Amino acid sequence: MNSSRPVTNSRWPTILTQPCRSRLSKLFAASIFAAALPLGMTGCGTGTSTGTGEGNLTISLTDAPGDFSVYAVDVTSISLTKPNGVEVETLPLTTTVDFSQYVDMTEFVSAGTVPSGEYTKGSMTLDFTSATIQVEDPDGNPATVGQFVDTDGGPVTTMKIGITLDNKNALTIAPGIPSHLSIDFDLKASNSVDFTDPDNPVLTIDPVLLAEVNIERDKPHRVRGPLKSVDTDASSYRVILRPFLHKQSNDTRFGELDVITDSETVFDIDGASYVGSEGITAMAALSRLSATRAIGNFKMHPRRFMATQVLAGSSVEGGDQDVVRGTVIARNDDTLTIQGATLIRTDGSFSFNSKITVLIADSTQVKKQLSTTEHHINAISIGQRIAMFGTMTDLTEESMVLDATNGTARLLLTAVRGNVAEQVDPGTPELAVDLHSINRRRVSLFDFSGTGVHAANDADAAYYQIDTGTLDFSQFTVGTPMLARGFITPFGTAPKDFKAQTLVNFQALPANLVVIWRPAAVDAFESIDNTGLILDLSDSDKFHHLSQGGMQTDLTTLAGPIEIKPDSSTDGAYVITEHSVGRVVHDRFEAFAEDLQHRLNNEKTTRKVHAHGEYDAGTQEFVSSRIWVELR
């Protein structure tokens, strides 16, 4: 019996489909969070509804990791659609987003009132006409991409990606009922760059997408915009949302959001530091429409945004000083090289740059995220993510210089990813890691000279020493992929190289397995039966990886093939799509395997396999209830 029907489960991702007639690759580098908020959310929302009442919808954007220094495109539309065809536009203005900056951060985009009801489809439109995309070439050097094509080689300008949500994964908007829809785009798996002509690289976009309902993201959230009001009794303030790099104004089209603070919230207001109630009192003394930026956590039950740090007034980027934000890749005495830099000018203009030189001195004020303590410039070391306030003295594209000798350096939480290199004594608060990346930048870009007490103690990417303090790392064994968030050890003081505030074991996180064949392969499977799939990677020469929490594992480097097995503990959605034909969704793996084998027997070829589920590195088994096979 073939039980073919659209099936989804709110615990697992919905496979996103592409309209058959579109030759444009569909790209979505976003995560959307939707909820009915009890806390003052007003603003955008259009369309009509056949239901009654309205609910509040917030939208935020994030991204999955890749090798792009800059991936800045214009988002022109984000819409939701009901089964009866009623469409609601949720983005009031075209917004430029550098998605490469949002791997470890989620930003609130809009908060508006939309008609209540069930939404089963959606779309997001991106405009690449003025895109700024910089990628690392084979030698690790930044290269600007000027040509964008789809998998058929056709030029790409505007892209509209469709989102399909069926049955249990429909997004429900109603007063008092929080909902949460997350859509992730794997930047690395979805993009490939051809450097055949080194002076004119070509980007091919082939999206790998997931949608999940009602999950909480383990990422910091950011809220930006001018101050509207302060409620000291409730330890909260309301902000008029102005996301990303939109200029500060009292334009409420993006909506408004309440920011909740508590006794541990750290404030930096007009260059002065506060904690807790002193901070919210100082906020109340600010003039209306003062610039604000908050970083914190999105909480459910009850629904709220809790700030861990608040910046306001001249402490916000884009105030009375120029600001360079990025990662330190080299330091020569008091000269820093910042990679993947965003430049924000005092007039509100901005630009994306591969590298900017920053000058510092003992007179540079140094602050650290989540701290009120003043630091010396030696706190700035290689790998540190940073925001530098100062004055641009050279705007030449190839040699930009920011003078921060009388400015401010703000040290930001930094993310290092790698595999545990050595089983250390549990009594010693240290992990040794074979680094994969720092703030998503490959380690080959970093010059660790000067980081150690002596040259022999300079940081070693193959044996990067992480001070774990009191954090529990007993779950980490040799080879375990992991993420640490914290701060780089001050310059000239290693070992250790990094002070961790949080540790994440990727093996405890859901994994994505993606294999792409270009051209589509005749023999993509070693075996197909009712117990699972085994892939043949011999003809997949560009992408064959497993991703967990931002770590990429090349499947060809493993001791043997991974077996993809169905998850019998939950309803499945096993999807087969054919170019210009459509898709079939099976809820039973047995029917899926039979259908897939039948099509392959009829001379269909395989272009992509994408699975989402749980991966056991010990047994090399990948258990999934969401498998997508694209045939040609």
N, C-alpha and C positions, 0 to 999 in steps of 0.2 A: 504493500500500500504506500503510495507516495503522498505524504502530507505536506503539500506545498502551500504555504500561506505566509503573509507578512507577520512576523512574530518578533517582539522585543521584550526586554525585561529591564526594569529601572535600575537593577544592580549593574548592568553591563552596557557597553556602548552600542549605539545605533550606528550602523554603517551608513555613511552619507553617499547619496547617489548624484550622478551628473546628468543633466538633461541631454537626451540623445542627439538633438540636432546641433548642439553647440560644439564647435571645434576648439573653443578656448579651453585651456586647462583651468580647472577650478581651484582656487587657492584660498584658504581660510586660515589665518594665523591668529586665532582668537579663542577666548574662553568667555562664554556668556553666562552671567548669573542673573536669574530672574526670581523676584520674590515680591510678595505683598508685605510692605514694610509698615510696622507700627510707628516708625519714626519719620515724621515730616518729609515725605518724598513728594515733590511736585514737579511739574514741568511738561516735557515733551510727550506727545501721544496724539495720533491722528487716526482717522478711520471711524467706521460705525460698527455697531454691534447689535446682534439680534437678541443677546442676553440682557441681563439687568445688572446694574452696578459697574464699578470699575475696580481694578487692582493696580498696585504700584509695581513698576518694573525697573530694576536696576540692571545695567549692562556693564561688564568690565572685560578688558582684553588682556590676554597673556599669550605665551608662545612656548613651543618646545625647542630644544637646543639644536644648534647647527653651527657651521663654520663661517658664518657671515659676520663681518665687522659692522656692517650697516645693512639693514633691510627696511628702508623707509619707503612706504607707499601711501597713497591717499585712500582712505576708506570713505566712500561716498554714500553708502546706504547699508543699514541693517534693518531688515523687516521680518515680521512674523505674519503667518497666514492661517486663517481658520479653515475648517473643512468646507464651509460654504463659499470660500473664495475671498472673504473680507481680509484685506491686508492692512497691517498697521506698521507705519514707519517709525522707528525708534531713535534714529540718529538725526539730530536737527541740522547739523552742519558738516560739510566735508572736513575730515580730520586726518592729518598726517601722522602716521604711526611708524616708528622704527621698531619693528617686531623683534629685532635681535637684542633689544634691551629688556625684554620682558620674559626671559626664561625663568628668572628667579623673582619675578615681581608681577603682580596683577594690578591693573589700574582701572578704577571706576570711570566709566565713560559717560553714562547718562542715568538719570533717575526720573522717570516720568510716569504719569497716569495713563494706562491703556485700558481698553474695554475688557471686562471680564470674559472668560470663556476658555475653550480648549484650542490650543494652537498646534497644528500637526506639521506645518512646514515653515520654512524661513529662508532667508537668503542674505548674503553679504556681498557688496559690490566693491571691488578695488580698481583703482585707476593707476596704471603704471606709466602714464604719459610723462610725468615728471619724477619718476621714481629715482631714488639714490640707493644703489645696491653695490656694496663692496664685499668681495669674497677673498679668501686667502688662496693664492695660486699654489702650485705643487711645491714651491720652495718656502711657503709660509708668508710670502709677501702680499700686502693688500693690493687688489686689482679691482678697478671699477668696471662693472658690467653695463653695457649699453644696448645689448640685444636680448629680447625676451621672446621665446617661442614656446609653442605647445608641443606635444609629443609627435604631432604630424609635421612639425617644422614650420607651422604657420605663425606669423607675427602676433604677439599679444599686446594689447593696449588696455582695454577695460575687461575685467573678469567678474562674472557673477556666479557665485557658488550657491547651490541649492542644499537645503537641509530637509531631510524627511524624517519625521517622527511618527511611529505607528503605535497604536494600541496603548500599552503601558507606558511608553516613553513620550506621550503627548505632554506638552507644557500647559499646565493649568494656571491661569491667572484669576484670582478671586480675593476679595477682601479677607484678610486674616489667614490666608493659606499660603505659606512660603513655598516657592518653587525654585529650582536651581538647575539650569541647563548649561553644561560645559562642553565646548567644542574645541578640540586641540588639533593643531597642525604641526606635523613633524617637519621642521624646516630642512633638516639634512636629508631625510628620505624623499622629500617632495621636490627637491631642486638638484639639478646636476649642471655643472659648468664645463663647457668644452673650451680647452685652452689650445686648440690646434693652431689658432692665430693668437699668440700671446698678447698682442696689442689690441685685440678685439674679441675678448671672451664672449661666449654665447650661453645664456641661461635657459635651460629647458625646465619647464614647470610641470610636474606630474604629481598631483596632491595625494597625500596620505592623511586621512581625516578620521576623527572619532567624535561621537557625541555621547554624553553621559548625563543622566538626570539624577538630581538630589544627592550630590556628593559635595564634600567640603575640600577645597584645595589647600594643600600644605605649602602655601606661598604667602609671603607678606602682601598686603593690599595697600594701595596708595590712593589718596584723595587729594585733589588740588582745586584751588579756586579762592575767590575773595571771601572775606568774612562777612556774614550777614548779621548774626546776632550771637550772644553768649548767655547761657543760663548757668550761673555759678552754683546755684542750689542743686542742679542736676549734674554738675561737672561735665557739661557738654556745650558744644557750639554748633551753629549751623553754617554750612559753606555753600556758596553758589558754585556748582561744578563748572570748572573750565579745564578739561582733561588735556593730558599730553602737553603740547607746546602752544596751545591756544593762549592768546594774550588775556591778561586779567581784565575783567569787566563785570558790570552788573547785568549782563545778558543772561537770563534765566532759562534759555532754551534747552540747555543740557540738564536742567533740573537742580534740585537742592538735596543736601544730605546732612543728617545730624552725625556729628563725631562725638563719641563717648570717651571720656578720660577717667582715670582713677588715680589712686595714690602713688602708683609707680610710673605714670606717664612722664616722660622727659620732654621739657619744652625748651626751645631756643627761639627767643623773641627779640628782634632788633639787636642780636649779638649777645644777649644776656641769657643765662641758663637758669632753669627752674625745674622743680619736681612737684607733681601732684597739685594740691590746692593752690599753691603759690602761682603755678603756671596758669591755671584757669582764671585766677584773679587778674594776672597780668594780661591775659587775652581780653578780658572785659574792658581794660583801659585802652585798647587799640581803637583806632577809628574804623568806622564801617568801611568795608571793601578793602581792608588791608589784605595783602597776599598771605595765603596759608598753604601748607602742605602737611599732610598727616600720613604716617605709616603705621599699620596695625594689622589686626586680624578680623576676618569676617566670621561672625558667630551666628549660630542658629539656636533656637529654643532658649530664650527668645531671640528673634532676628535683630542683630545690631552690628555696628562697626566699632570695635574697641581700638583706640589709638595707643601705641606704645611710644611713639615720638611725634611731636608737633613742632613744625617750623612756622614762624610768622614774621610779618614785617620785612625788614631788610635781610633777615636770615634766609629768606626764600630766594631760590635761583631766579635770575632775571630782574633783580631789583636795581640797586644803584651801582652794581659792579658787573663786569662780564664774568661768565661762569663756564668752565670747562669740566665736563663730567666724563669719566672713563676709567681705564685700568692702567696703573703704572707698570710699564714693561722694562724700564731701565732707569737707573739713576747714576749720574756722574756728579759727585759732590752735591751741589745745590741746584742741579738741573735735572728735571724729570722729563721722561718721554711718556706721554699718555696715548694709549692705543684705543681705537674704537670710540673716538671722542665726539661728544656733542657740544657744540659751542652755542651758548645763549647770550645774546648781547643785551646791553642795558635798554635798547630801544624795543626789545621784545622779539627781534628777529632771531633766527636760529639757522644752524647749518650742521651737517654731518661730515666728519673728517676722519681719515684713517689714523693720523698722528698729529699731536700738537705738543710743542715744547713748553714747559712751565718752569718759571724761575721762582725759587723760594729763598728765604733767608731766616735768620734767627728771629726776625721781626714778624714772620708769618704766624698768624694765630692758628693753632691746630686743635680741632675738636673731633670727638668720636661719637658716632651714632649710638644712641641709648645711654650716653654718659654726659655728666656735667663737668667732668674734670678737664682742665687744660693740659695739653701735651706739647712736647718739643717736636721740631720738624724731623727728628730722627725716628719718630713714630711712622713716618712715610717710607714704606719699603716696597720691594718688587712684588707685584701681584695685587697690591692693595687697590680696591675700588675706591674712587675718590671723587669729590666735587671741589674744584679749586675756584676761589673768588679772587678777581684781580682786574687788570686792565690789559686789553690786547694791544701789543706794541708792534706786531708784524702780522698783517693779514694776507701775506703772500701765500697762495694755496699750498705750495710745497714746503713752506718753512714758517708756519704759524707759531707765534710766541705769545704766551700770556705771562705778564709780570705780576706775580702774587707775593712779592717780597713784603708788601705792606697790606696783603690781603688775608684771606682765610682758607684753610684746608679743612674739609670735613671728611673724615674717614668713614666709609660706608661698609656695611656688612658685605663680606666677600665670600664667594662660594668656590670651594676646591673639590674636584671630582677625581677619583682614581680607584685603584684596586689595592687592597691591603697587601703590602710587600713582605711583611714578616710578622710572625706570631710573637708578640712581645709579652713580657712578664706582666700578668694582670695587676701586680702590685705597683707597677710603674705607669704613671698617667701619660702614656704615649702610644700613638699609632704610627707606624712607618708605612707610607703609601707610595705606590708607583703612580705618579700624577698623570691624569688624562687631560685635564684642562683647569684653568683658573678663570673664573667668570666667563666660561665658555670659550676662552681663547686657548688655542693649543699651546703646550708648554714650550715648543720650539721658538716661540716668539719672545720669550722672556730671557733677559740677561741677568742672572742672579749674582753677578759680581758685586762684592761689597756687602752682601747680606749677612755674612758670618763674622764672628769675632776675629777670625783669621781667614785667609783665602781658602784654606783647607776645610773650613767650616761653612763655606757658602752653601746655600740651599742646593740640594741635588734632586732633580725631578724624579729620578728613579728610586729615591729613598727620602721622600719628603716627610719630615718629622712633625707630627701634629700633637700639640699639648692638649690632652683631653680633660685635664683638671679632674673634677669629680664626676664627669659623665661616664655612664656605663657603656663599655665597648665589648662586653663579653660575647656578644652575638657575632662579632667580626672574626672571621678566620682568614687564613692566607688565601688570596685571590678574590675575596669578597669585594664586589663593587660598592663604593660608599661615597657619600657627600658630606662635607663638613662646612658649616657656616660659622664665620667668626672674623678674626682680624689677623693680618700678617704680623709676625714678630717685628719689633722695631729694627730699623736698618743697622747692620753691624753688630747684632747681638745673637744671631743664630749660632748653635742650635738652642732651642727648637725653632721651627720655621713658621709655625701657625698656631694660634690660640683658638680652639674651637669653642663655640657656644652651643651648637647643636650638631648631632650626628644622625645621619639617615642611612639605614641599611637598605639598599635598593632591592635586595632579594625578597624583602617583605612587601614590595610595591608591585602593582600590576605591570605587566610587560607587554610590549608590542613587538611582533615579529613581522618583518617586511622583506620580501624578496621580489626584485623586479628583473624581468628579462627584456632586453632591447637588442634585437627584435624578439618578438614573442617566440617561445620555445616549443618544440614538438615534444620533447622528453623532459618535462619539468618535475615529474614525480618518479621517485624510485618505487613507491608502492602506494596504493589506495585500497583500503578495505574498511570494514565496519569498526575496526579498533582505532584507526587513525591514518595520518598521512606522513610520508617521509619524502622530502624534497630532493631533487637532483640539482645541485648548484653549479654544475660544470659550465652551463651556458649563461649563467648570470654573472656578467663581468663587471657590473657597476654598483649594484646595491644588493647586499644580502646580510642584513644586520638584525640584531635584537637590541631593543632599547628599554632600559629600566631607569626611571628617574633622571634621565639626561645622559646616562652612560650608554655608549654604543659598543656592542660586541660583534665583531666580524664572524659570521657563522662558519666561514671557511677555516678559521683558526682553531676551531674546537677539535677534540680528539675524534669525534664521530658525528654523524648526523643527528639533529634534533627530531624527535618524534612528536608530531602535533596530535594530541588526543582530545576527544570530546569531553566536556564537563557534564557528567550525568546528574549532577546535583541541582541543576537549574534548567529552565527552558532555554533552548538554543535559538540562534539566528545564524544559519549557515547559508551564505549568500553566493550565488553565481551570477555574474553579469557578462553580457556579450556586447561588443561594440555595435552600436546602432540597432540593438535588439531589445535590451532591457534587462531586468533582473528577476530572479526567482529566489525566494527565501524559504528554506526548509527549517522546520523546528526539530526534526530528527536527523542526527548525523548520518544514520544508515541511508536515508533517502537522499541526502546530499551527496554521499560518496557514490551511490549508484548513478545519480544524475550526472555527476562530474565525469565518471568513467565513461558513461554513454556518450557524452559530448566529445571527449577526447578520442574515443573510438571512431567518431565521425569527423576526424581530421581538424578539430579545433585546436588552437595553440594557446599556451598560457603566457600572459603578460605580467600578472602580478598576483602574489599571495600575501594576504595581510591577516594576522591573527592577534587577538587581544586576550590575555589571560594570565595564568600563573606559571612561572618558570622555575624548575628545580635544576640548578646547575649540577648537582651531584648525579642525578639520573639522566640529565639532558632530556627531560620530558617537559613539554609545553601543553598545559591543560587549558582548553578554551571552549567557551560557548558562543564565541563570536569569530567566525572565519569568513573571509571574503576572498573569492577567487575571480579574477578578471580574465576572460578568454577573448580571443580574436578569431 
